[in-house]
Amino acid sequence: MELKLIDEAVIFATNAHAKQYRKTDSTPYITHPYTAALFMQTHLHGSSFSDEERMNIIIAILLHDVIEDTDGTVEQITNIFGEKISELVIGASEMDKSKSWFERKSESIKKTKYATLQQKYVILADKIHNLHSMVKAKELLGSSLWSSFSATKKDQEWYYKNMYRALVSNLDEIPPLFKVMEQYITTLFQNDF
């Protein structure tokens, strides 16, 4: 992998997410893209993606929340990291924050259904780490976990189940890694039905 470009992505994301924290605790926000990228890196090794495609996926995971949650722009990402990485980041981003939670999530689900496989891997890394964090928080906080979010538990369940369906749609075969997301959804919501 091109270490220089990965280094630039780490620095860019770190600066963009400075002073941001995860919703359920005081963990610096940047740990989310770092952990999601490291997780996916281990699962992309030996995949059918080319070296360049794997690198682009990892860099896009590092940058996936920059457009959505910071002052970073599509233009900055395109200028620094190129069109391919920019398209992967756009594919994983909610572009219009003026819409309601439900409208944004509905659009994300629809967009994901027709995303490229590389975009789906970027989205998958984000969702798996979010679900992992929520499962950990639920173990500590119990049902009070849900007060950390603007959407209800029921809405979160709707979103993650439909996002999973969108991720696996249009795939000839469901890669085993996608099942990890399904397992986290089951773990997170099974006691709350």
N, C-alpha and C positions, 0 to 999 in steps of 0.2 A: 504494500500500500504506500501511497505517496504521503510520507510523514509530514512534509511541509504543509500540505493542504489540510491535513487533519489537525495539526498544531494551530493553524490559522482559524479553523472552525472552533476549536476548544477556546481559544482566546476571544474570538468574536462572541460566542455564546456566553462565556463567563462575564464579559463586560456588559452584554445586553441584559443578562438576568441579575446583575448586581443588586443587592438589597431586596431581592424577592425571596419569598419563602413558600414552602409547600402548604396546602390548605389545612392539613390535620395536625401539624406540629411546627416547630421552629427550624426545621431542616432547611438549609439553603436550597433554593429552587434548582440551582444548577446541577444538583445531584441527580435530578430526574433525567435530563438528557444524557448525562454521563453514564448513569446506570443502564438506561435503555440502550444506548449505543454499545456498551460493553457486553450486555446480555446478547444483543443481536450479533455482535462480532463472533462470539463463540458458536452461534448457530449457523452463520453464513459460511464458515469454513467447510470446504468440501461440497458446497452447493453448486448448482448449475450456472450461477451467475459468473460473469467474467470478473477478473480482478478489478477492473475499472468500475463495473456495476456494484460490486461489493463495497468499494471505497465510497462511491457516490451515496449508497444507502446509509453507510455509517455516518458520513458527513451530514446528510440530510436529517438523520436522527438527532445529531448534536444540535442542529439548527431548527428543529421542527416547531418549536414554540416561539421563535424570535419574532416572526411576523404577527402571530396571534396575540402574544402577551407582552411585547416590548415596543419600543419606538423603532425597532429595526424594520427595514423596508425590503420589498421584493427587489427593487433596483440595487440596493446594497448587496444583497445575496447574489444576484445575477452578476454584478460587476466583479465581485471578489471570487466567487466560487463557480460561476458559469451557469449557462442555461439549463443543463441537465439536472444539476443539484437544485437549482431554483425551482424547477418544475416538480421535483420530489417534495420539496418543502411546501410549495403551494398546495399540492395534493393532500398534505396532512394538516393544512391550516384552515381555520374558520376565518374567512376574509372580511366578513361584515359584522362587527361587534355591536352594531346598533340594533340588531334583531334580537328577539327574545331567545331565551335558552332553548326552548322547544324548536323554534324556527332554525336556529343555528345547527342544532343536533340533527334535525330532519334533513337539512341540506348536506351535512357531512355524511350521513348514512347514504343518501342518494349518490353523492359524488364518489364515495368509496366503492359502491357497487360496480362502477365502471372504471375504477382506477387501474393503472398498470400494475403488474405484479411487484415491481420495485416500489411503487408508491404504497401498495398494500403492506409490504414488509416494514416500511417506515411507520405507517399507522399502527401496525401490529405491535411493534416495539413500544410505542407510546402507550397503547392500551394495556398491554401486559404489565408494564411497570406501574401504571396507574392502579390497575386492579390489585397487583401485589401490595402496593402501599396501602390501599383501602382494606385489604384483608388483615394486614399487620395492625392497622389503626383500629379495626373492629375488635381484634383480640384485646387491645388495651382499653379502648373506650366503650365497647359495647354499642348499644343502639344510639348513644350520643354522637357517634361518628357522623351520622347523617346531618347533624346541625352545622357541620363544617362546610356544607355545600349549599349552593343557591337552589338546587333542585332536590326534590324529595327522594327518598329511598326508592319508591315505586318508579319515579321518572328515571332515576339512574339505572334501575334494572331494565326498563324499557330500552334505554339508550344502548347499554352494553350488549344486550341480547340482539338487538337489531343491527348494531355495528358488526357483531360477529357474523351474522347472516350476510351482511354486505361484503365483508372481507372474504368469505368463502364462496360467494356467488361468482359465477362465470369461471370457476376453476375446474379443470378436468379432474383433478385429484386434490384432496385437501392435504397439504403438507402437515406432518406431525406437529410442527411448531405451532400451528394455528389451534391445535387442540389444547395447548397450554392456556390460551385465553378462555376457551370454553370451560376448562377445569376451574380457573379462578372465578368465573361468573357463577358456577355452581357452588363453589365454596363460599363466596361472598353473600349470595342471596338465599341459599338453601334454608337457613334457619329463620328467614324473615318472611316466608310465604304465609 
